[in-house]
Amino acid sequence: MKISYGWLRDYVNTKVSPETVAGWLTMAGHEVSLIEQKSGDTVFDIEVTPNRPDCLSHIGIAREISAAARKPFRFVHAKPSRPRQEKKGFKIVRENKLLCPFYSMRILRDVKVSPSPKWLAKKISSIGLNPINNIVDITNFVLFETGHPLHAFDLDKLSGSEIIIRNAHAGESIVTVDNVGRKLTPDMLVIADRLKPVAIAGVMGGKDSAITGQTKNILLESAYFNPIAIRRTSRALGLSTDSSYRFERGTDRGNIVASLNRAASLVCDIAKADAGGFLESADRVQPPAVISLRVPYLNKILGTSLKPVEIRQILVRLGYRVKGSSAMEVVPPSYRGDTTREADLIEEVARIYGYDRIHAVPASIITTCQDDDLKDFLAKRNMAKEALVSSGFNEVVSYSLVSKDLLKDMLWADEGLIEIKNPLSKEQEIMRPSLLPGIIKAVAYNTSRQVYDIQLFELSNIYFKDNKQYREEPYLALALYSKEHGSNQKDISGQGFLQLKGAILNLAETLGVKNLKLEKTTSNTLCEGRSIAVLSGSEMFGSMGRLKDNIADAFGITGSLFVAEINFRQLALSAHPERYYKPLPRFPYAYRDISFAIGDMVEYKEIEALIKRIGSHLVEEIELLSEYRGKQIEEGKRSLAIRIIFRSKDKTLTEEEIGSADAAIRSGIEKTFNAVLR
């Protein structure tokens, strides 16, 4: 919204620079996005938040500056002069009182329509409007001065002596002042005379009753319309105006008659009109609720030591009525419908006092959780996140709602899905039964932007139906992708698979999960031969492996993506993260590397078990260095390179002992698996 600095100074006298004023407004919560010079004036472009319609005017912004700068605010009080009695009485008929709880009007006679005086034309021009004539310019001036929209009708073009506020009749239409014919529907509110609609309430007036150079008598309207109804009408017609923008957000009911009087007074002064009758039809307004404000609580929340007199001064400058000292009773002004509770008042004090003056204080943590099982689970969850971060993964948070199409891409069965009855969009139809769709979408988002080294995890809930009962379970999902793996369609190195396996094993070790096993399995989403079940004992926690190519293609991902999904609640129940002291080794280690070709059907865990059995207590660690399939290797076989670390707890091993153990292991691998040493 554009605001003129010169115009603002009519209401608050400040001699500081426009840049300083912009700083005050921004710190008070009204971001000044642009400052520009225009015809000797400075114009601010201000971002006004939807909850502050009171600031969609020069007076509203001036009030904020007055509070922030501690400068007096000059109110504008005006009533039309030269009132006279109307010979012909008018009547207001509110057929729909719900959508129009307040309607007021004033008749002004013998107006002289002409170009606006220079001061008025200058103010209108400063905010980007084109001057039209003195009557239209006055209504625009009052709109941008007070924030309340008005509308002027040519009185002599109205049929009958009634202004009727009603819903449009089926099949009705109106030509608006922009010379566009618009079809109306019965849910739209209109202002009508005895024969036809003359305005779309709160949005735009009709051409037939518009002010022209021949207008002699006018009917000036000021009303309150239901914000939801105005928003619905504006969207249905594809018509947004300065008036509808304000009515949609809720105008100040306490400002309706004041704005009408201000405009009528200007018409009498500038257009030399005679002020005629004033009419209003209104429902009873409930007085604003009294809000309690505790000064000690305010200081506790803000970390300040403000005195009651300072708090009172801030609130009074903003237009609040305040009683009391340590425990205050505060009544918000009519234009602050967004202030309904103590927290709102604390925010008011904070922004005017200045966020930059509120210093950080150490937070005091109060533990309210008494459930030992819950505390244990949360501790394990934090340990899991730290372990994954230490393995190079980054945490993501995806939406809990997914689309049916996304689940179809995942080849997900329909059983147990929880559907949303009234989804906001097609993308939010199902409560996610898995974390994989969200984390795969995150990978796709990154790869489409040339980010290829990706290691992500998400630890959150999934949702499903079990025996007609709605359930949610904490799950852990991981995804690993790199440019190297992505460009290697055959996944010759298997490096991504090993990285993911290593992250899971590191997680299990951190949590103290005993007897963790990885065994081959089959899956709808994972490639055959690259699908592994994660177990502890006989209980399966989840699975890991390479995502099937057709699923990756559906997400726009080229190459090998490795994923895992684990039931974290089951994993946590099997976790016993006790820590025991283990002395540093007293004696050095030695290692030997073994490379051999072996059949594809031989599982790595069988090789590892053989090495441990033959090497007995001398084998401390076994590390898979590489796995290779290619031209130099016979089809149906793969080449493995393994490093074996030997160490004794009791002495330094001799070369003969190491060599003997190494030879026995090589021989065992060769004979047991029909391997070819390289």
C-alpha positions as CSV (number, residue, x, y, z in Angstrom):
1,M,0.0,0.0,0.0
2,K,1.3,3.4,-0.9
3,I,1.6,6.1,1.8
4,S,2.6,9.7,1.3
5,Y,5.1,11.1,3.8
6,G,3.8,14.6,3.3
7,W,0.3,13.5,3.8
8,L,1.2,11.6,7.0
9,R,2.5,14.9,8.5
10,D,-1.0,16.2,8.5
11,Y,-1.7,13.9,11.4
12,V,1.6,13.5,13.3
13,N,4.1,16.3,13.4
14,T,7.6,14.8,12.9
15,K,10.6,16.4,11.4
16,V,12.7,13.3,11.1
17,S,13.8,11.9,7.8
18,P,11.6,9.5,5.8
19,E,14.2,6.8,6.2
20,T,13.9,7.1,10.0
21,V,10.1,6.9,9.8
22,A,10.5,3.8,7.6
23,G,12.7,2.3,10.2
24,W,10.1,2.9,12.9
25,L,7.4,1.3,10.9
26,T,9.4,-1.7,10.0
27,M,10.4,-2.3,13.7
28,A,6.7,-1.9,14.6
29,G,5.7,-4.7,12.3
30,H,4.9,-2.8,9.0
31,E,7.6,-3.6,6.5
32,V,8.5,-0.7,4.2
33,S,9.4,-2.5,1.0
34,L,10.1,0.6,-1.1
35,I,10.9,4.3,-0.6
36,E,10.6,6.5,-3.7
37,Q,10.6,10.2,-4.5
38,K,7.6,11.6,-6.4
39,S,6.9,15.2,-7.2
40,G,8.8,16.6,-4.2
41,D,7.2,14.0,-1.8
42,T,8.4,10.7,-0.4
43,V,6.1,7.7,-0.9
44,F,6.4,4.5,1.1
45,D,5.2,1.1,-0.2
46,I,4.2,-0.7,3.0
47,E,3.4,-4.4,3.4
48,V,0.4,-4.5,5.8
49,T,-0.4,-7.8,7.3
50,P,-3.9,-9.2,6.9
51,N,-4.7,-8.9,10.6
52,R,-4.1,-5.1,10.6
53,P,-6.8,-3.5,8.3
54,D,-6.6,-0.4,10.5
55,C,-3.3,0.4,8.9
56,L,-4.7,0.5,5.4
57,S,-4.9,4.3,5.7
58,H,-2.8,7.4,6.3
59,I,-4.4,7.9,9.7
60,G,-3.8,4.3,10.7
61,I,-0.1,4.5,9.8
62,A,0.2,8.0,11.4
63,R,-1.2,6.5,14.6
64,E,1.6,3.8,14.6
65,I,4.2,6.5,14.0
66,S,2.8,8.6,16.8
67,A,3.1,5.6,19.2
68,A,6.6,4.7,18.1
69,A,7.9,8.3,18.1
70,R,6.0,9.4,21.2
71,K,4.6,12.3,19.1
72,P,1.0,13.7,19.5
73,F,-1.6,12.5,17.1
74,R,-3.9,15.1,15.5
75,F,-7.4,13.8,15.1
76,V,-9.6,14.9,12.2
77,H,-13.1,15.8,13.4
78,A,-15.5,17.0,10.7
79,K,-19.2,17.5,10.3
80,P,-21.0,19.0,7.3
81,S,-22.1,22.6,7.5
82,R,-25.3,24.2,6.4
83,P,-27.6,21.2,7.2
84,R,-31.2,21.5,6.0
85,Q,-34.4,19.5,6.3
86,E,-35.3,17.1,3.4
87,K,-38.8,17.7,1.9
88,K,-38.8,14.1,0.5
89,G,-37.8,11.5,3.1
90,F,-35.6,8.6,2.2
91,K,-35.7,5.1,3.8
92,I,-33.1,2.4,4.3
93,V,-34.3,-1.1,3.9
94,R,-31.9,-3.8,5.0
95,E,-33.3,-7.1,3.7
96,N,-30.1,-9.0,4.6
97,K,-29.0,-7.7,8.0
98,L,-26.5,-10.5,8.4
99,L,-24.4,-9.3,5.5
100,C,-25.0,-5.6,6.2
101,P,-25.2,-4.9,9.9
102,F,-24.7,-1.2,9.5
103,Y,-25.7,1.2,6.7
104,S,-25.7,5.0,6.8
105,M,-26.2,7.7,4.2
106,R,-26.3,11.5,3.8
107,I,-27.9,13.5,1.1
108,L,-26.0,16.5,-0.3
109,R,-27.8,18.9,-2.6
110,D,-26.8,21.6,-5.1
111,V,-23.3,20.2,-5.6
112,K,-21.0,21.8,-8.2
113,V,-19.0,19.0,-9.8
114,S,-15.7,20.4,-11.1
115,P,-12.0,19.6,-11.1
116,S,-10.5,19.2,-7.6
117,P,-8.5,21.9,-6.0
118,K,-4.7,21.6,-6.3
119,W,-4.1,20.3,-2.7
120,L,-6.6,17.5,-3.2
121,A,-5.4,16.5,-6.6
122,K,-1.8,16.5,-5.3
123,K,-2.7,14.1,-2.4
124,I,-4.6,11.8,-4.7
125,S,-1.8,11.8,-7.3
126,S,0.9,11.1,-4.7
127,I,-0.4,7.6,-4.1
128,G,-0.8,6.8,-7.8
129,L,-4.4,7.8,-8.4
130,N,-5.6,9.9,-11.2
131,P,-7.8,12.9,-10.2
132,I,-11.3,12.6,-11.8
133,N,-13.6,15.3,-10.3
134,N,-14.0,16.8,-6.9
135,I,-16.8,14.4,-5.7
136,V,-15.0,11.2,-6.7
137,D,-11.6,12.5,-5.5
138,I,-13.1,13.3,-2.1
139,T,-14.4,9.8,-1.7
140,N,-11.0,8.4,-2.7
141,F,-9.3,10.9,-0.3
142,V,-11.4,9.8,2.6
143,L,-10.8,6.2,1.8
144,F,-7.1,6.6,1.9
145,E,-7.2,9.0,4.8
146,T,-9.5,7.0,7.2
147,G,-9.4,3.6,5.7
148,H,-13.2,3.4,5.3
149,P,-14.6,3.0,1.7
150,L,-17.5,5.3,0.7
151,H,-19.6,5.5,-2.4
152,A,-21.5,8.5,-4.0
153,F,-24.7,8.0,-6.1
154,D,-26.3,10.5,-8.4
155,L,-29.5,11.0,-6.3
156,D,-31.5,12.0,-9.3
157,K,-30.8,8.8,-11.2
158,L,-32.2,6.6,-8.3
159,S,-35.8,5.3,-8.6
160,G,-38.0,5.7,-5.6
161,S,-37.2,6.9,-2.2
162,E,-35.7,3.8,-0.8
163,I,-32.1,2.4,-0.6
164,I,-32.5,-1.4,-0.4
165,I,-29.7,-3.7,0.7
166,R,-30.5,-7.2,-0.6
167,N,-29.3,-10.2,-2.3
168,A,-29.2,-10.1,-6.1
169,H,-32.2,-11.8,-7.9
170,A,-31.6,-14.7,-10.1
171,G,-30.6,-13.5,-13.6
172,E,-29.9,-9.9,-12.6
173,S,-26.9,-8.0,-14.0
174,I,-25.3,-4.6,-13.7
175,V,-23.0,-2.5,-15.7
176,T,-20.3,-1.2,-13.3
177,V,-18.5,2.1,-13.5
178,D,-15.7,0.5,-15.5
179,N,-18.3,-0.1,-18.2
180,V,-18.3,-3.9,-17.9
181,G,-21.5,-5.8,-17.7
182,R,-21.5,-8.3,-14.8
183,K,-23.9,-11.2,-14.1
184,L,-25.0,-11.4,-10.5
185,T,-25.9,-14.5,-8.5
186,P,-28.3,-14.7,-5.5
187,D,-25.5,-15.1,-3.0
188,M,-24.1,-11.6,-3.9
189,L,-25.1,-8.6,-1.9
190,V,-26.3,-5.5,-3.9
191,I,-27.4,-1.9,-3.2
192,A,-30.6,-1.3,-5.1
193,D,-33.3,1.3,-5.7
194,R,-36.9,0.4,-6.3
195,L,-36.2,-1.0,-9.8
196,K,-32.7,-2.4,-10.1
197,P,-29.3,-2.9,-8.5
198,V,-27.2,0.3,-8.5
199,A,-24.0,-1.1,-6.9
200,I,-22.3,-4.3,-6.0
201,A,-22.1,-3.9,-2.2
202,G,-18.6,-3.2,-1.0
203,V,-17.0,-3.8,-4.4
204,M,-18.0,-1.3,-7.2
205,G,-20.8,1.0,-8.1
206,G,-23.0,0.9,-11.2
207,K,-22.5,3.1,-14.2
208,D,-26.2,4.2,-14.4
209,S,-26.0,6.0,-11.0
210,A,-22.4,7.3,-11.3
211,I,-21.4,10.9,-10.7
212,T,-21.0,13.0,-13.8
213,G,-20.5,16.6,-14.7
214,Q,-24.2,17.1,-14.7
215,T,-24.8,15.7,-11.2
216,K,-26.7,18.1,-8.9
217,N,-27.6,16.0,-5.9
218,I,-25.8,13.0,-4.4
219,L,-26.5,10.3,-1.9
220,L,-23.3,9.5,0.0
221,E,-23.1,5.9,1.4
222,S,-21.0,4.6,4.3
223,A,-21.6,1.1,5.6
224,Y,-20.2,-2.1,7.1
225,F,-20.4,-5.3,5.0
226,N,-19.6,-8.9,6.0
227,P,-16.0,-9.6,5.1
228,I,-16.6,-13.2,3.9
229,A,-19.5,-12.2,1.7
230,I,-17.4,-9.4,0.0
231,R,-14.5,-11.7,-0.5
232,R,-16.7,-14.4,-2.1
233,T,-18.3,-11.8,-4.4
234,S,-15.0,-10.3,-5.4
235,R,-13.5,-13.6,-6.3
236,A,-16.6,-14.8,-8.1
237,L,-16.6,-11.7,-10.3
238,G,-12.8,-11.6,-10.6
239,L,-13.0,-8.0,-9.5
240,S,-10.8,-6.6,-6.7
241,T,-11.0,-2.9,-5.8
242,D,-9.6,-0.6,-3.1
243,S,-13.0,-0.9,-1.4
244,S,-13.3,-4.7,-1.5
245,Y,-9.7,-5.0,-0.3
246,R,-10.6,-3.2,2.9
247,F,-14.1,-4.7,3.4
248,E,-12.7,-8.2,3.0
249,R,-10.3,-7.6,5.9
250,G,-13.0,-6.0,8.1
251,T,-13.4,-2.2,8.4
252,D,-13.9,-0.3,11.7
253,R,-17.5,0.0,12.7
254,G,-16.6,2.9,14.9
255,N,-15.4,4.8,11.9
256,I,-18.4,4.5,9.6
257,V,-20.3,7.7,10.5
258,A,-17.1,9.7,11.1
259,S,-15.8,8.9,7.6
260,L,-19.2,9.9,6.2
261,N,-19.2,13.2,8.0
262,R,-15.6,13.9,6.9
263,A,-16.5,13.3,3.2
264,A,-19.8,15.3,3.5
265,S,-17.9,18.2,5.1
266,L,-15.4,18.3,2.3
267,V,-18.2,18.1,-0.3
268,C,-19.8,21.1,1.3
269,D,-16.6,23.1,1.4
270,I,-15.2,22.1,-2.0
271,A,-18.3,21.5,-4.1
272,K,-20.4,24.2,-2.2
273,A,-23.1,21.6,-1.4
274,D,-25.9,21.9,1.1
275,A,-25.9,19.1,3.6
276,G,-29.3,17.3,3.7
277,G,-30.7,14.5,5.7
278,F,-28.7,11.8,7.5
279,L,-30.0,8.3,7.9
280,E,-28.6,5.1,9.5
281,S,-29.9,1.6,10.0
282,A,-27.8,-0.5,12.3
283,D,-27.8,-3.6,14.6
284,R,-26.8,-3.2,18.2
285,V,-23.0,-3.4,18.6
286,Q,-21.6,-5.5,21.4
287,P,-19.1,-3.5,23.5
288,P,-15.5,-4.7,23.2
289,A,-14.4,-7.2,25.9
290,V,-12.2,-6.1,28.7
291,I,-8.8,-7.8,28.5
292,S,-6.7,-8.5,31.7
293,L,-3.0,-7.7,31.5
294,R,-0.6,-8.8,34.2
295,V,2.5,-6.6,34.3
296,P,4.7,-9.2,36.0
297,Y,3.6,-11.8,33.5
298,L,4.4,-9.4,30.6
299,N,7.9,-8.8,31.9
300,K,8.4,-12.5,32.4
301,I,7.4,-13.2,28.8
302,L,9.4,-10.4,27.3
303,G,12.4,-10.6,29.7
304,T,12.0,-6.9,30.5
305,S,11.4,-4.9,33.6
306,L,8.9,-2.4,32.3
307,K,7.0,-0.3,34.8
308,P,3.2,-0.1,34.7
309,V,3.3,3.6,33.7
310,E,5.5,2.7,30.6
311,I,3.1,0.0,29.6
312,R,0.1,2.3,30.1
313,Q,1.7,5.0,27.9
314,I,2.4,2.6,25.1
315,L,-1.2,1.2,25.0
316,V,-2.8,4.6,25.4
317,R,-0.8,6.0,22.5
318,L,-2.2,3.1,20.4
319,G,-5.8,4.0,21.3
320,Y,-6.4,1.5,24.2
321,R,-8.3,2.5,27.3
322,V,-6.4,1.3,30.4
323,K,-7.4,1.0,34.1
324,G,-5.3,-0.4,36.9
325,S,-1.6,-0.7,37.6
326,S,0.0,-4.1,38.3
327,A,-3.1,-5.8,37.0
328,M,-4.5,-3.8,34.2
329,E,-7.9,-3.9,32.5
330,V,-7.6,-2.9,28.9
331,V,-10.3,-2.1,26.4
332,P,-9.2,-2.2,22.7
333,P,-10.4,0.5,20.3
334,S,-13.0,-0.4,17.7
335,Y,-10.3,-0.5,15.0
336,R,-8.3,-3.2,16.7
337,G,-10.6,-6.2,16.3
338,D,-7.4,-8.4,16.2
339,T,-6.7,-7.7,19.9
340,T,-8.7,-10.3,21.9
341,R,-6.3,-11.7,24.6
342,E,-3.5,-10.9,26.9
343,A,-0.9,-12.3,24.4
344,D,-2.0,-9.7,21.9
345,L,-1.4,-6.9,24.3
346,I,2.0,-8.2,25.2
347,E,2.9,-8.2,21.5
348,E,1.6,-4.6,21.2
349,V,3.9,-3.5,24.0
350,A,6.9,-5.4,22.6
351,R,6.7,-4.0,19.1
352,I,6.3,-0.4,20.2
353,Y,8.8,-0.6,23.0
354,G,11.2,-2.0,20.4
355,Y,12.3,-5.6,19.8
356,D,15.9,-4.2,19.5
357,R,15.7,-3.1,23.1
358,I,14.6,-6.5,24.4
359,H,17.8,-8.4,25.3
360,A,18.3,-12.2,25.2
361,V,18.1,-13.9,28.6
362,P,19.0,-17.5,29.4
363,A,15.9,-19.8,29.0
364,S,14.8,-21.7,32.0
365,I,13.7,-25.2,31.1
366,I,10.9,-26.8,33.0
367,T,10.5,-30.5,32.5
368,T,6.9,-31.5,32.6
369,C,7.2,-35.0,31.2
370,Q,6.7,-37.6,33.9
371,D,6.4,-40.6,31.6
372,D,9.7,-42.6,31.9
373,D,8.9,-44.6,28.7
374,L,8.2,-41.4,26.8
375,K,11.4,-39.8,28.1
376,D,13.4,-43.0,27.1
377,F,11.9,-42.9,23.6
378,L,12.6,-39.2,23.1
379,A,16.2,-39.7,24.3
380,K,16.7,-42.6,21.8
381,R,15.1,-40.5,19.0
382,N,17.7,-37.7,19.7
383,M,20.5,-40.2,19.8
384,A,19.3,-41.6,16.4
385,K,19.3,-38.2,14.8
386,E,22.8,-37.4,16.1
387,A,24.1,-40.7,14.8
388,L,22.6,-40.1,11.3
389,V,23.9,-36.6,11.2
390,S,27.4,-37.9,12.1
391,S,27.1,-40.3,9.2
392,G,26.6,-37.3,6.8
393,F,22.8,-37.3,6.6
394,N,20.6,-34.2,6.7
395,E,17.2,-34.2,8.3
396,V,14.1,-33.3,6.2
397,V,10.5,-32.7,7.2
398,S,7.9,-33.6,4.6
399,Y,4.1,-33.1,4.4
400,S,1.9,-35.6,6.4
401,L,-0.6,-35.5,3.5
402,V,0.1,-37.1,0.1
403,S,-1.7,-37.6,-3.1
404,K,-3.1,-40.9,-4.4
405,D,-1.1,-40.5,-7.6
406,L,2.1,-40.4,-5.5
407,L,1.2,-43.6,-3.8
408,K,0.4,-45.2,-7.1
409,D,3.9,-44.2,-8.3
410,M,5.2,-46.1,-5.3
411,L,3.1,-49.2,-6.2
412,W,1.4,-48.9,-2.8
413,A,-1.6,-51.0,-2.1
414,D,-4.9,-49.4,-1.1
415,E,-5.5,-51.4,2.1
416,G,-5.3,-49.4,5.3
417,L,-5.1,-46.0,3.8
418,I,-6.7,-43.0,5.6
419,E,-8.4,-40.7,3.2
420,I,-9.3,-37.1,3.9
421,K,-13.0,-36.4,3.4
422,N,-12.4,-32.7,2.3
423,P,-8.9,-32.4,1.0
424,L,-7.7,-28.9,0.3
425,S,-6.0,-30.0,-2.9
426,K,-5.3,-33.2,-4.9
427,E,-1.9,-33.2,-3.3
428,Q,-3.4,-33.7,0.2
429,E,-5.8,-36.6,-0.2
430,I,-4.2,-39.3,1.9
431,M,-2.5,-39.3,5.3
432,R,0.9,-40.8,4.5
433,P,1.3,-44.5,5.1
434,S,5.0,-44.3,4.5
435,L,7.8,-41.7,4.7
436,L,9.3,-42.8,1.4
437,P,7.2,-40.7,-1.0
438,G,8.1,-37.5,0.9
439,I,11.8,-38.2,1.1
440,I,12.0,-39.4,-2.5
441,K,10.3,-36.1,-3.6
442,A,12.9,-34.2,-1.7
443,V,15.7,-36.1,-3.6
444,A,13.9,-35.4,-6.9
445,Y,13.6,-31.7,-6.0
446,N,17.4,-31.5,-5.4
447,T,18.4,-33.5,-8.5
448,S,16.2,-31.3,-10.7
449,R,18.3,-28.4,-9.5
450,Q,21.7,-30.1,-10.2
451,V,22.3,-31.0,-6.5
452,Y,23.6,-34.6,-6.7
453,D,25.3,-35.5,-3.4
454,I,22.3,-36.2,-1.3
455,Q,22.0,-38.0,2.0
456,L,18.6,-37.4,3.7
457,F,16.6,-38.8,6.6
458,E,13.2,-38.2,8.2
459,L,12.1,-39.4,11.6
460,S,8.3,-38.9,11.9
461,N,4.9,-40.6,12.1
462,I,3.1,-42.6,9.4
463,Y,-0.7,-43.2,9.6
464,F,-2.8,-46.2,8.8
465,K,-6.0,-48.2,9.7
466,D,-5.6,-51.5,11.5
467,N,-8.8,-53.5,12.2
468,K,-10.8,-50.3,11.6
469,Q,-8.7,-48.5,14.2
470,Y,-6.7,-45.4,13.3
471,R,-3.0,-45.7,14.2
472,E,0.2,-43.8,13.9
473,E,3.7,-45.1,14.3
474,P,7.1,-43.3,14.3
475,Y,9.2,-44.4,11.3
476,L,12.6,-43.6,10.0
477,A,13.3,-43.2,6.3
478,L,16.7,-42.7,4.7
479,A,17.7,-41.8,1.1
480,L,21.1,-41.7,-0.5
481,Y,22.0,-40.5,-4.0
482,S,25.2,-39.2,-5.6
483,K,26.1,-38.2,-9.1
484,E,28.5,-41.0,-9.3
485,H,25.9,-43.6,-8.4
486,G,23.3,-41.8,-10.5
487,S,25.4,-42.0,-13.7
488,N,26.2,-45.6,-13.1
489,Q,23.0,-47.3,-14.2
490,K,24.2,-50.8,-13.4
491,D,25.5,-49.8,-9.9
492,I,28.7,-51.6,-10.6
493,S,30.5,-50.4,-7.5
494,G,27.5,-50.8,-5.1
495,Q,29.1,-48.0,-3.1
496,G,25.8,-46.3,-2.3
497,F,24.3,-49.6,-1.1
498,L,27.3,-50.0,1.3
499,Q,27.1,-46.4,2.5
500,L,23.4,-46.9,3.4
501,K,24.2,-50.2,5.1
502,G,27.0,-48.6,7.1
503,A,24.7,-45.8,8.3
504,I,22.1,-48.3,9.5
505,L,24.8,-50.4,11.3
506,N,26.2,-47.2,12.9
507,L,22.8,-46.3,14.1
508,A,22.2,-49.7,15.6
509,E,25.5,-49.6,17.3
510,T,24.8,-46.1,18.7
511,L,21.4,-47.2,20.1
512,G,22.8,-50.5,21.4
513,V,20.6,-52.8,19.2
514,K,21.8,-56.3,19.7
515,N,21.8,-59.1,17.1
516,L,21.0,-56.8,14.2
517,K,20.9,-58.8,11.0
518,L,20.6,-57.9,7.4
519,E,19.0,-60.6,5.1
520,K,17.9,-60.7,1.5
521,T,14.2,-60.2,1.0
522,T,11.8,-59.2,-1.8
523,S,9.9,-55.8,-2.0
524,N,7.5,-54.0,-4.3
525,T,9.6,-50.9,-4.2
526,L,13.2,-52.3,-4.1
527,C,15.3,-54.0,-6.8
528,E,15.7,-57.8,-6.7
529,G,19.1,-58.6,-5.4
530,R,19.4,-55.1,-3.8
531,S,16.6,-55.6,-1.3
532,I,17.6,-56.3,2.3
533,A,15.4,-56.9,5.4
534,V,16.6,-55.3,8.7
535,L,16.0,-57.6,11.6
536,S,16.9,-58.1,15.3
537,G,16.6,-61.8,16.1
538,S,13.5,-62.9,14.2
539,E,11.7,-59.5,14.3
540,M,11.8,-57.5,11.1
541,F,12.1,-53.7,11.6
542,G,12.1,-52.6,8.0
543,S,14.0,-52.8,4.7
544,M,16.7,-51.1,2.7
545,G,18.0,-51.3,-0.8
546,R,18.0,-49.7,-4.3
547,L,14.7,-48.2,-5.5
548,K,13.3,-49.8,-8.6
549,D,14.0,-47.9,-11.8
550,N,10.4,-47.5,-12.8
551,I,9.6,-45.9,-9.5
552,A,12.6,-43.6,-9.7
553,D,11.6,-42.6,-13.2
554,A,8.1,-41.7,-12.0
555,F,9.7,-39.1,-9.7
556,G,12.1,-37.9,-12.5
557,I,15.2,-39.4,-10.9
558,T,17.8,-40.9,-13.1
559,G,20.2,-43.6,-11.8
560,S,20.5,-45.4,-8.5
561,L,18.7,-44.2,-5.5
562,F,19.1,-46.1,-2.2
563,V,16.4,-45.9,0.4
564,A,15.5,-47.5,3.7
565,E,12.4,-47.4,5.9
566,I,12.4,-48.7,9.5
567,N,9.8,-48.9,12.2
568,F,11.5,-46.7,14.7
569,R,9.3,-47.7,17.7
570,Q,10.3,-51.3,17.3
571,L,13.9,-50.3,16.9
572,A,13.8,-48.2,20.0
573,L,12.2,-51.0,22.0
574,S,15.2,-53.3,21.0
575,A,17.7,-50.5,21.8
576,H,19.7,-50.7,25.1
577,P,22.3,-47.9,24.7
578,E,24.4,-48.7,27.8
579,R,28.0,-47.6,27.7
580,Y,30.8,-49.6,29.2
581,Y,34.5,-48.6,29.6
582,K,36.8,-50.4,27.2
583,P,40.5,-49.9,27.6
584,L,42.6,-48.8,24.6
585,P,44.5,-51.7,22.9
586,R,47.9,-52.3,24.4
587,F,49.4,-54.1,21.4
588,P,49.6,-53.1,17.7
589,Y,47.5,-54.5,14.9
590,A,48.4,-55.8,11.5
591,Y,46.2,-56.1,8.4
592,R,46.1,-58.2,5.3
593,D,44.1,-57.5,2.1
594,I,42.5,-60.4,0.2
595,S,41.0,-60.1,-3.3
596,F,39.1,-62.9,-4.9
597,A,36.4,-63.7,-7.5
598,I,33.4,-65.4,-6.1
599,G,29.9,-66.4,-7.2
600,D,27.0,-63.9,-7.1
601,M,24.9,-66.3,-5.1
602,V,27.3,-66.3,-2.1
603,E,26.2,-63.7,0.5
604,Y,28.8,-61.5,2.1
605,K,27.6,-62.5,5.6
606,E,28.7,-66.1,4.9
607,I,32.2,-65.0,3.9
608,E,32.4,-62.8,7.0
609,A,31.3,-65.7,9.3
610,L,33.9,-68.0,7.7
611,I,36.7,-65.5,8.3
612,K,35.7,-65.0,12.0
613,R,35.5,-68.8,12.5
614,I,38.9,-69.6,11.0
615,G,40.7,-66.5,12.4
616,S,39.2,-67.1,15.8
617,H,40.3,-64.6,18.5
618,L,43.0,-63.0,16.2
619,V,40.5,-61.3,13.9
620,E,39.5,-58.0,15.3
621,E,37.7,-56.4,12.3
622,I,36.7,-57.2,8.7
623,E,36.2,-54.4,6.2
624,L,34.8,-54.7,2.7
625,L,37.0,-52.5,0.5
626,S,35.3,-52.9,-2.9
627,E,32.9,-55.0,-4.9
628,Y,33.3,-55.1,-8.7
629,R,31.5,-56.6,-11.7
630,G,32.8,-56.1,-15.1
631,K,34.6,-57.3,-18.2
632,Q,37.6,-58.8,-16.4
633,I,35.3,-60.9,-14.2
634,E,33.5,-64.0,-15.4
635,E,29.7,-63.5,-15.8
636,G,27.8,-64.6,-12.7
637,K,30.7,-63.7,-10.4
638,R,32.0,-60.6,-8.7
639,S,35.3,-59.5,-7.3
640,L,35.6,-58.7,-3.7
641,A,38.5,-56.9,-1.9
642,I,38.5,-57.4,1.9
643,R,40.7,-56.1,4.6
644,I,41.2,-58.2,7.7
645,I,42.7,-56.6,10.9
646,F,44.5,-58.9,13.2
647,R,45.3,-58.1,16.9
648,S,45.9,-60.0,20.1
649,K,44.9,-58.8,23.5
650,D,47.8,-60.5,25.2
651,K,50.9,-59.8,23.0
652,T,52.3,-58.5,19.8
653,L,51.6,-60.9,17.0
654,T,54.6,-62.3,15.1
655,E,54.8,-62.4,11.3
656,E,54.5,-66.2,11.4
657,E,51.2,-66.0,13.4
658,I,49.7,-63.4,11.1
659,G,50.8,-65.3,8.0
660,S,49.4,-68.6,9.3
661,A,46.0,-67.1,10.0
662,D,46.0,-65.3,6.7
663,A,46.8,-68.5,4.8
664,A,44.2,-70.5,6.6
665,I,41.5,-67.8,5.8
666,R,42.5,-67.7,2.1
667,S,42.4,-71.5,1.8
668,G,39.0,-71.6,3.5
669,I,37.5,-69.0,1.2
670,E,39.0,-70.8,-1.8
671,K,37.7,-74.3,-0.9
672,T,34.4,-73.4,0.8
673,F,33.1,-71.0,-1.9
674,N,35.0,-72.2,-4.9
675,A,36.6,-68.7,-5.1
676,V,39.5,-67.7,-7.3
677,L,42.2,-65.7,-5.4
678,R,43.6,-62.7,-7.3
